[in-house]
């Protein structure tokens, strides 16, 4: 019971926001329509149950007139059932897509807000494959919740509707118990209840492991799919390394987990199906066996026997809702657990950001970038650099160099506000800021969208980007052959070489004209001549832009007024010192 209560509490926590959101009126209206149509289906089933009595009695009495009347009546009932069932499904699906759309917007917003996606990746933990949780688990949660909730409601209404019918039809039975005669009124109701309770208990005992298996299935499938996508994004690197055997081995390992889990589910579902199939087949004949003595004693006609069996089936189906839906319940429960884990991870990173633990990065109205008493550390707590103090004014430029792996790029991440590990304070002046990492991000889309990223292709806040501005930027960075392909949509990260991608990043800087420009080995993939050209462009066209670069080449010193060097201190944290331009 504690597990069930916790499951329902978690499911309600995931469900409640939508039903009290701005879309609540449409949601409640659709839900009311779906519920009403489901009640209509139950009502038609009640009429069909009564129809069984009259129809089969007409067969027993060989009354052709009543037989024809009942055929006509059945046609109307069946037609009404079809119409109600079709619109019940249609409106149910409409509600599903509205709910899923709202949930997807909510989760995408929470995942992307305050770089939660980045913090979650750094923190690790059980939040594997968040893309799968948003794309797949939300769909399964919506369909599962509506399916089980509406199915459960229909089961309850059906039970209430037919239990009175069955009670009246089944009469009483007298059984000898310990030398006494015991009369049991409505004995068919009690038989259905005992049958369903036994079936539900055994189903839960047999099928309980399916919950964890379905949880793992989603994870293994997502891991395998992620491996395929990552391979596709890095085809050139694999080809250059001739790493196909390793990739194949990794794919087989990941898919091996999928296959092993699938076999486990197959075996468990086979055990469950042995029972549920037998349970369902026995339920077909069970009411006839129980009610047959009264029929053979002449207490009920053939129509009464069929109506009793039909009512028993409806009651037994309602009471056995968990048995018939156990596989769906197991999958739904695993989805709830995964989404709750995702919600908890989002809450943790938001709480960490709100508590301002670690490095505090703020926007400031001051004209100077200020890094004060900042200590950088790895996620596990290992110290990288200590005592960083840096001030950079508008129009100034500084080059940060030093051995690889000493934390230079980590300092850039901290200034960007995405690296919380450590302590200290960073104040970044308000205004356009642009970061150029070593491997630029190129979204899938038109070349115009790639160059203006992350600004919308329609233009900058200060004005509109016209084609000539984009073409000039491409020609300036040495990519004139791309100037005529602005409207071409492609996966540019696969089409362009690393050096061309870095040139695209510089084109972004020329187009967006940031006040603050941070370059993290942004020219590592181009030759020195191209590097000189790119930095000269920044110096000539972005004269008022403050620039902080991370790089190893000595040729970069000529483009920076200040030189900062990371000095390792053995086992102690490194430090940053400023040297003269002539050092």
C-alpha positions in Angstrom: 0.0 0.0 0.0 2.9 2.4 0.7 4.3 1.8 -2.8 0.8 2.4 -4.3 0.3 5.5 -2.3 3.8 6.8 -3.4 3.1 6.0 -7.0 -0.3 7.8 -7.0 1.3 10.8 -5.3 4.1 11.0 -7.9 1.6 10.5 -10.7 -0.6 13.3 -9.3 2.4 15.6 -9.0 3.2 15.1 -12.7 -0.5 15.4 -13.7 -1.7 18.3 -11.7 0.1 21.2 -13.4 -1.6 20.8 -16.7 -5.1 20.5 -15.3 -4.7 23.9 -13.6 -2.7 25.5 -16.4 -3.8 28.1 -19.0 -5.1 25.2 -21.1 -7.3 23.9 -18.3 -10.7 24.9 -19.7 -10.1 23.1 -23.0 -8.6 20.1 -21.1 -11.5 19.8 -18.7 -14.0 20.3 -21.6 -12.4 17.5 -23.6 -12.2 15.2 -20.5 -15.8 15.8 -19.7 -16.8 14.9 -23.3 -14.6 11.7 -23.2 -16.1 10.7 -19.8 -19.6 11.3 -21.1 -19.0 9.2 -24.2 -17.6 6.4 -22.0 -20.7 6.6 -19.9 -22.7 6.3 -23.1 -20.8 3.2 -24.0 -21.6 1.7 -20.6 -25.3 2.6 -21.0 -25.4 1.0 -24.4 -23.8 -2.2 -22.9 -26.6 -2.2 -20.3 -29.2 -2.0 -23.1 -27.4 -4.8 -25.0 -27.4 -6.9 -21.8 -31.2 -6.6 -21.5 -31.4 -7.2 -25.3 -29.7 -10.6 -24.7 -32.6 -11.7 -22.5 -35.3 -10.8 -25.0 -33.4 -12.0 -28.1 -32.5 -15.5 -26.7 -35.9 -16.0 -25.2 -37.4 -15.3 -28.7 -35.1 -18.1 -30.1 -36.2 -20.4 -27.3 -39.9 -19.6 -27.9 -39.4 -19.6 -31.7 -41.2 -16.2 -31.8 -40.3 -14.8 -35.2 -42.0 -11.5 -34.7 -40.0 -10.7 -31.6 -36.9 -12.0 -33.2 -37.2 -9.5 -36.1 -37.9 -6.7 -33.7 -34.8 -7.5 -31.7 -32.6 -7.6 -34.8 -33.8 -4.1 -35.7 -33.2 -2.9 -32.1 -29.7 -4.4 -32.2 -29.0 -2.5 -35.4 -29.7 0.8 -33.7 -27.8 -0.2 -30.6 -24.8 -1.3 -32.6 -24.9 1.8 -34.7 -25.0 4.1 -31.7 -22.2 2.1 -30.1 -20.0 2.7 -33.2 -20.6 6.4 -33.3 -19.9 6.9 -29.6 -16.8 4.7 -29.7 -15.4 6.6 -32.7 -15.8 10.0 -31.2 -14.6 8.8 -27.8 -11.4 7.7 -29.4 -11.1 10.9 -31.5 -11.6 13.3 -28.6 -9.4 11.2 -26.4 -6.5 11.5 -28.9 -7.2 15.3 -29.2 -6.8 15.6 -25.4 -3.6 13.5 -25.5 -1.9 15.7 -28.0 -2.9 18.9 -26.2 -1.6 17.5 -22.9 1.6 16.2 -24.5 2.3 19.5 -26.3 1.9 21.4 -23.0 4.1 19.0 -21.1 6.7 19.0 -23.8 6.8 22.8 -23.7 7.1 22.8 -19.9 9.9 20.2 -19.7 11.8 21.7 -22.6 11.6 25.1 -20.9 12.7 23.7 -17.5 15.5 21.7 -19.1 16.9 24.6 -21.1 16.4 27.3 -18.5 19.5 28.4 -16.5 21.6 25.9 -18.4 20.0 23.1 -16.4 20.8 20.6 -19.2 24.5 21.4 -18.8 24.5 21.2 -15.0 22.7 17.9 -15.2 25.3 16.5 -17.5 28.1 17.6 -15.2 26.4 16.2 -12.2 25.7 12.9 -13.8 23.5 10.6 -11.7 20.4 8.7 -12.8 19.1 11.3 -15.3 20.3 9.4 -18.4 19.0 10.4 -21.8 16.9 13.4 -21.0 16.0 13.7 -24.6 14.3 10.3 -24.4 12.4 11.3 -21.3 11.0 14.4 -23.1 10.3 12.7 -26.4 9.2 9.3 -25.4 8.3 9.1 -21.7 6.0 12.1 -21.9 4.0 10.4 -24.7 3.8 7.2 -22.7 2.8 9.1 -19.6 0.0 10.9 -21.3 -1.4 7.9 -23.1 -1.0 5.7 -20.1 -2.5 8.1 -17.6 -5.6 8.8 -19.8 -6.0 5.2 -20.8 -5.8 3.8 -17.2 -7.8 6.6 -15.7 -10.6 6.5 -18.2 -10.5 2.7 -18.3 -10.6 2.6 -14.5 -13.5 5.0 -14.5 -15.4 2.9 -17.1 -14.7 -0.2 -15.0 -16.2 1.4 -11.9 -19.3 2.7 -13.7 -19.7 -0.7 -15.4 -19.4 -2.4 -12.1 -22.0 -0.2 -10.5 -24.4 -0.6 -13.5 -24.2 -4.3 -13.8 -23.8 -5.4 -10.2 -27.4 -4.6 -9.5 -28.5 -6.4 -12.6 -26.4 -9.5 -11.7 -27.7 -9.4 -8.1 -31.3 -9.5 -9.3 -30.6 -12.2 -11.9 -28.5 -14.6 -9.8 -31.0 -15.0 -7.0 -29.9 -17.0 -3.9 -28.2 -20.3 -3.4 -28.3 -22.6 -0.4 -25.2 -24.4 0.5 -24.6 -27.0 3.3 -21.8 -25.7 5.6 -20.9 -27.8 8.6 -24.3 -29.5 8.9 -26.1 -26.2 8.4 -27.8 -24.8 5.3 -26.5 -21.3 4.5 -28.4 -19.2 2.0 -26.2 -16.7 0.0 -28.2 -14.0 -1.8 -26.8 -12.7 -5.1 -24.3 -15.5 -5.1 -23.1 -14.7 -8.6 -21.9 -11.3 -7.4 -19.9 -13.0 -4.7 -18.5 -15.5 -7.1 -17.4 -12.7 -9.5 -15.8 -10.9 -6.6 -13.8 -13.9 -5.3 -12.8 -14.8 -8.9 -11.5 -11.3 -9.5 -9.7 -10.9 -6.2 -7.8 -14.2 -6.6 -6.9 -13.3 -10.2 -5.7 -9.8 -9.2 -3.5 -11.1 -6.4 -1.9 -13.8 -8.5 -1.4 -11.4 -11.4 0.5 -8.9 -9.2 2.7 -11.7 -7.7 3.6 -13.0 -11.2 3.9 -9.6 -13.0 5.6 -7.4 -10.4 9.1 -7.8 -11.9 7.9 -6.2 -15.2 7.9 -2.8 -13.6 11.7 -2.7 -13.2 12.2 -4.5 -16.5 10.2 -1.9 -18.4 12.2 0.9 -16.6 15.4 -0.7 -17.8 14.0 -1.3 -21.3 13.5 2.5 -21.8 17.0 3.2 -20.7 18.7 0.5 -22.8 16.8 1.5 -25.9 17.7 5.2 -25.3 21.4 4.3 -24.8 21.5 2.3 -28.0 19.7 5.1 -30.0 22.1 7.7 -28.5 25.1 5.7 -29.6 23.8 5.6 -33.2 23.2 9.3 -33.2 26.6 10.1 -31.7 28.3 7.9 -34.4 26.4 9.7 -37.1 27.6 13.1 -35.7 31.3 11.9 -35.7 31.5 9.8 -38.9 34.6 11.6 -40.1 36.6 11.0 -36.9 35.6 7.3 -36.9 36.6 7.0 -40.6 40.0 8.6 -40.1 40.7 6.3 -37.1 39.3 3.3 -38.9 37.4 2.7 -35.7 34.6 0.7 -37.3 35.4 -2.5 -35.4 35.3 -0.6 -32.1 32.1 1.1 -33.0 30.5 -2.2 -34.0 31.6 -3.7 -30.7 30.1 -0.9 -28.8 26.9 -1.1 -30.8 26.7 -4.8 -30.1 27.3 -4.3 -26.4 24.5 -1.7 -26.2 22.1 -3.7 -28.3 23.1 -6.8 -26.3 21.6 -5.1 -23.2 18.4 -4.4 -25.2 18.2 -8.0 -26.3 18.9 -9.4 -22.8 16.3 -7.1 -21.3 13.8 -8.1 -24.0 14.3 -11.8 -23.3 13.8 -11.1 -19.6 10.5 -9.3 -20.4 9.5 -12.1 -22.8 10.0 -14.7 -20.1 8.1 -12.8 -17.5 5.3 -11.9 -19.9 5.1 -15.5 -20.9 4.6 -16.5 -17.2 2.0 -13.7 -16.8 0.2 -14.6 -20.1 -0.1 -18.3 -19.0 -2.1 -17.1 -16.1 -4.1 -14.2 -17.6 -5.0 -16.1 -20.8 -6.2 -19.0 -18.7 -8.0 -16.6 -16.4 -9.7 -15.0 -19.3 -10.8 -18.3 -20.9 -12.1 -19.6 -17.6 -14.1 -16.4 -17.2 -16.0 -17.3 -20.4 -17.4 -20.5 -19.1 -17.4 -19.9 -15.4 -20.7 -17.9 -15.2 -22.5 -20.6 -17.2 -21.2 -23.3 -14.9 -22.3 -21.3 -11.8 -25.7 -20.4 -13.2 -26.5 -23.7 -15.0 -28.1 -25.4 -12.0 -30.8 -22.7 -11.9 -31.4 -23.0 -15.6 -31.7 -26.8 -15.6 -34.1 -26.6 -12.6 -36.3 -24.3 -14.8 -35.8 -21.3 -12.6 -34.5 -19.1 -15.4 -35.1 -19.3 -19.2 -32.3 -19.4 -21.8 -32.4 -15.6 -22.2 -32.0 -15.2 -18.5 -29.0 -17.6 -18.5 -27.3 -15.6 -21.3 -28.2 -12.3 -19.7 -26.8 -13.6 -16.3 -23.6 -14.8 -18.0 -23.2 -11.4 -19.8 -23.8 -9.4 -16.6 -21.3 -11.7 -14.8 -18.8 -11.1 -17.5 -19.2 -7.3 -17.3 -18.9 -7.4 -13.5 -15.9 -9.8 -13.6 -14.2 -7.7 -16.3 -14.7 -4.5 -14.2 -13.3 -6.2 -11.1 -10.4 -7.7 -13.1 -9.3 -4.3 -14.6 -5.9 -4.7 -12.9 -5.5 -8.2 -14.3 -6.3 -7.2 -17.9 -4.2 -3.9 -17.7 -1.3 -5.2 -15.7 1.3 -4.9 -18.5 0.1 -1.3 -19.2 0.2 -0.5 -15.5 3.8 -1.9 -15.2 5.0 0.2 -18.2 3.1 3.3 -16.9 4.7 2.9 -13.4 8.2 2.7 -14.9 7.5 5.9 -16.9 6.3 7.7 -13.8 9.5 6.7 -12.0 11.7 8.0 -14.8 9.8 11.3 -15.1 9.9 11.8 -11.3 13.7 11.2 -11.4 14.0 13.7 -14.2 11.9 16.3 -12.2 14.0 15.7 -9.1 17.2 16.3 -11.1 15.8 19.5 -12.5 14.8 20.6 -9.1 18.2 19.9 -7.7 20.0 21.9 -10.3 17.5 24.8 -10.0 18.0 24.7 -6.2 21.7 24.8 -6.6 21.4 27.8 -9.0 19.0 29.6 -6.6 21.2 28.9 -3.6 24.1 30.5 -5.5 26.4 27.8 -4.3 29.8 27.8 -5.9 30.9 30.5 -8.2 28.6 33.5 -8.4 28.2 35.0 -11.9 26.2 38.1 -12.2 25.3 40.8 -14.8 26.6 44.2 -13.8 26.2 47.7 -14.9 29.9 48.4 -14.5 32.1 48.9 -17.6 34.6 46.3 -16.6 34.6 42.5 -16.4 35.6 41.6 -12.9 36.8 38.2 -11.7 37.4 38.3 -7.9 38.9 35.7 -5.7 37.7 32.8 -7.9 38.8 29.3 -7.2 38.0 26.7 -9.9 37.4 23.0 -9.2 36.3 19.9 -10.9 32.8 18.4 -10.2 34.4 16.0 -7.8 36.0 18.8 -5.8 39.6 18.6 -7.1 41.0 22.1 -7.2 42.2 23.5 -10.6 43.1 27.1 -10.2 43.0 29.3 -7.1 42.9 33.0 -6.4 42.0 34.2 -9.8 41.6 38.0 -9.9 41.1 39.7 -13.3 39.7 43.0 -14.6 39.1 43.6 -18.3 37.7 46.9 -19.5 35.9 47.7 -22.7 38.2 47.7 -25.7 41.0 45.8 -23.8 42.3 42.4 -25.0 44.0 39.7 -23.0 45.5 36.3 -23.9 45.4 33.4 -21.5 47.9 30.7 -22.1 49.5 27.8 -20.2 49.9 24.1 -20.2 46.9 22.0 -21.4 44.6 20.7 -18.8 45.3 23.4 -16.2 41.8 25.0 -16.3 42.0 27.7 -18.9 38.8 26.7 -20.7 37.1 26.1 -17.3 37.7 29.8 -16.5 35.9 30.7 -19.7 33.0 28.5 -18.8 32.9 30.1 -15.3 32.7 33.6 -16.9 29.9 32.3 -19.1 28.1 31.3 -15.9 27.9 27.6 -16.7 30.6 26.3 -14.4 29.4 26.4 -10.8 32.2 24.3 -9.2 34.4 26.4 -7.0 33.9 29.7 -5.3 34.3 33.4 -5.9 32.4 36.1 -7.8 32.3 37.1 -11.4 30.6 40.2 -12.7 30.0 40.5 -16.4 29.0 43.9 -17.8 25.6 44.0 -19.5 25.6 44.1 -23.2 26.1 41.7 -26.2 28.4 38.8 -25.2 29.7 36.1 -27.5 31.7 33.0 -26.8 33.6 31.2 -29.5 34.5 27.7 -28.3 37.1 25.5 -29.9 34.4 23.4 -31.6 31.6 25.7 -32.7 28.0 24.6 -32.5 26.4 24.7 -35.9 22.6 24.0 -35.8 20.9 22.0 -38.5 19.2 24.6 -40.8 19.9 27.2 -43.4 23.4 28.8 -43.6 21.8 32.1 -42.7 20.5 30.6 -39.4 23.9 29.1 -38.7 25.7 32.4 -39.1 23.2 34.4 -37.0 23.0 31.8 -34.3 21.9 32.3 -31.6 20.2 35.4 -32.9 17.0 34.7 -34.9 17.6 34.8 -38.6 15.2 37.8 -38.8 17.8 40.1 -37.4 19.5 41.5 -34.4 17.7 43.6 -31.8 19.5 46.7 -33.1 18.6 46.1 -36.8 17.9 43.5 -39.4 20.5 41.3 -40.9 20.4 41.6 -44.7 22.0 39.2 -47.1 24.8 41.5 -48.0 26.0 41.7 -44.4 26.2 37.9 -44.2 27.9 37.6 -47.5 30.5 40.2 -46.6 31.2 38.3 -43.3 31.7 35.0 -45.2 34.0 36.6 -47.7 36.0 38.4 -45.0 36.7 35.1 -43.1 37.8 33.4 -46.3 34.6 31.5 -47.2 33.4 33.3 -50.4 32.2 30.0 -51.9 29.5 29.9 -49.2 28.2 33.4 -49.9 25.6 32.2 -52.4 24.3 29.3 -50.2 22.6 31.3 -47.5 19.2 29.7 -48.0 20.6 26.1 -48.3 19.6 23.9 -45.4 22.0 21.2 -44.4 23.8 19.5 -41.5 26.7 22.0 -41.8 28.8 20.4 -39.0 29.2 17.3 -41.3 29.8 19.3 -44.5 32.4 21.8 -43.2 35.9 21.0 -42.0 36.9 22.0 -38.4 38.8 25.0 -39.8 35.7 26.1 -41.9 33.5 25.8 -38.8 35.9 28.1 -36.8 35.7 30.6 -39.7 31.9 30.5 -39.5 32.3 31.3 -35.8 34.3 34.4 -36.6 31.7 35.4 -39.1 29.2 35.3 -36.3 31.3 37.7 -34.3 31.6 40.1 -37.3 27.9 40.0 -37.8 26.7 40.2 -34.2 29.4 42.8 -33.1 29.4 41.8 -29.4 30.8 44.2 -26.7 32.5 41.2 -25.0 34.2 38.4 -27.0 35.6 35.3 -25.4 37.6 32.9 -27.6 38.6 29.5 -26.4 41.2 28.2 -28.8 38.9 29.4 -31.5 41.6 29.2 -34.2 43.2 25.9 -33.3 42.0 24.3 -36.6 43.3 26.9 -39.0 46.9 27.7 -40.1 48.8 30.7 -38.7 48.1 32.8 -41.8 44.4 32.3 -41.4 44.6 32.9 -37.7 46.4 36.2 -38.3 43.7 37.2 -40.8 40.8 36.3 -38.4 42.3 38.2 -35.4 43.1 41.2 -37.6 39.5 41.3 -38.7 38.4 41.4 -35.1 40.9 44.1 -34.3 39.8 46.2 -37.3 36.1 45.8 -37.3 35.3 45.4 -33.6 37.5 48.1 -32.1 35.3 48.7 -29.1 35.0 45.0 -28.2 36.8 43.6 -25.2 38.5 40.3 -26.0 39.7 37.5 -23.8 41.4 34.6 -25.7 42.7 31.2 -24.7 45.4 29.9 -26.9 48.8 28.3 -27.2 50.4 29.9 -30.2 52.9 32.7 -29.6 51.6 34.4 -32.7 48.5 35.4 -30.8 50.4 37.7 -28.5 50.6 40.5 -31.1 46.8 40.8 -31.1 46.4 41.2 -27.3 47.5 44.0 -25.0 47.9 41.8 -22.0 49.4 38.3 -21.4 48.0 36.0 -18.7 49.7 32.7 -18.0 48.5 29.7 -15.9 51.3 28.5 -13.7 51.0 24.9 -12.3 52.1 24.5 -8.7 52.8 20.7 -8.6 50.1 19.0 -6.5 48.7 22.4 -5.4 46.1 24.3 -7.4 47.5 26.4 -10.3 47.6 30.2 -10.3 47.2 32.9 -13.0 49.9 35.5 -13.3 50.1 38.5 -15.7 53.3 39.0 -17.6 54.5 41.9 -19.6 53.9 42.0 -23.3 57.7 41.6 -23.9 58.1 38.5 -21.7 
